[in-house]
Amino acid sequence: MKRGKWTVAEAKSRFSELLDRARSHGPQTVTRHGRTAAIVSPEEWERKTKRTGNLAEFFAASPLRNAAIRIERRKERPRKVDL
């Protein structure tokens, strides 16, 4: 086993060690049939999923904010659908 690279079988049988190494040595790659299936590192997960700002800030920073786009609602009723 290369450092930081685990097969699914190795990861399953040595799961506690995998988690310990992710904590102490950084991301650990789990492969299935030679292809990356998962990367385990709590710091990496936190970094990737960390929310920056809120929805209002996201729209305020949009490059389309001052575009002259007009969105109008349709006046007719939605079509009837038989279920």
C-alpha positions as CSV (number, residue, x, y, z in Angstrom):
1,M,0.0,0.0,0.0
2,K,1.4,3.4,-1.0
3,R,1.3,6.0,1.7
4,G,-2.1,7.7,1.7
5,K,-3.6,5.3,-0.9
6,W,-5.9,2.5,0.2
7,T,-8.0,-0.1,-1.7
8,V,-11.6,-0.5,-0.5
9,A,-10.8,-3.8,1.1
10,E,-7.8,-2.3,3.0
11,A,-10.0,0.6,4.1
12,K,-12.7,-1.7,5.3
13,S,-10.4,-4.0,7.3
14,R,-8.3,-1.2,8.7
15,F,-10.9,1.6,9.0
16,S,-9.6,3.0,12.4
17,E,-6.1,3.2,11.0
18,L,-7.4,5.0,7.9
19,L,-9.2,7.6,10.1
20,D,-6.1,8.1,12.3
21,R,-3.9,8.6,9.2
22,A,-6.3,11.0,7.7
23,R,-6.1,13.0,10.9
24,S,-2.3,12.9,11.3
25,H,-1.0,12.7,7.7
26,G,-3.8,14.5,5.7
27,P,-6.0,13.2,2.9
28,Q,-6.1,9.4,2.4
29,T,-7.3,8.2,-1.0
30,V,-9.6,5.1,-1.2
31,T,-9.6,3.4,-4.6
32,R,-11.9,0.9,-6.2
33,H,-10.6,-1.0,-9.2
34,G,-7.7,1.4,-9.4
35,R,-9.9,4.5,-9.6
36,T,-10.3,7.1,-6.8
37,A,-13.6,6.3,-5.0
38,A,-13.1,8.7,-1.9
39,I,-10.7,11.0,-0.2
40,V,-10.8,11.0,3.6
41,S,-9.6,14.0,5.5
42,P,-11.7,16.0,8.0
43,E,-9.8,19.2,7.3
44,E,-10.4,18.8,3.5
45,W,-14.1,18.2,4.1
46,E,-14.4,21.2,6.3
47,R,-12.5,23.4,3.8
48,K,-14.7,22.2,0.9
49,T,-18.0,22.5,2.7
50,K,-17.4,25.7,4.5
51,R,-20.1,28.2,3.7
52,T,-18.8,31.6,2.8
53,G,-21.5,34.3,3.0
54,N,-25.2,33.9,2.6
55,L,-27.6,33.8,-0.3
56,A,-28.2,37.6,-0.3
57,E,-24.4,38.2,-0.5
58,F,-24.1,35.7,-3.3
59,F,-26.7,37.5,-5.4
60,A,-25.3,40.9,-4.5
61,A,-21.9,39.8,-5.8
62,S,-23.3,38.3,-9.0
63,P,-21.9,39.7,-12.3
64,L,-25.5,39.8,-13.5
65,R,-26.7,42.1,-10.8
66,N,-26.7,45.2,-13.0
67,A,-27.6,43.5,-16.2
68,A,-30.8,44.8,-17.8
69,I,-32.6,41.4,-17.5
70,R,-36.4,41.7,-17.1
71,I,-38.2,38.6,-15.9
72,E,-42.0,38.7,-16.2
73,R,-44.5,36.2,-14.9
74,R,-46.8,34.6,-17.3
75,K,-50.4,35.8,-17.0
76,E,-52.2,32.7,-18.2
77,R,-53.0,29.8,-15.9
78,P,-50.8,26.7,-16.0
79,R,-52.0,23.9,-18.2
80,K,-54.2,21.2,-16.7
81,V,-52.5,17.8,-16.1
82,D,-54.4,14.6,-15.6
83,L,-52.8,12.4,-13.0
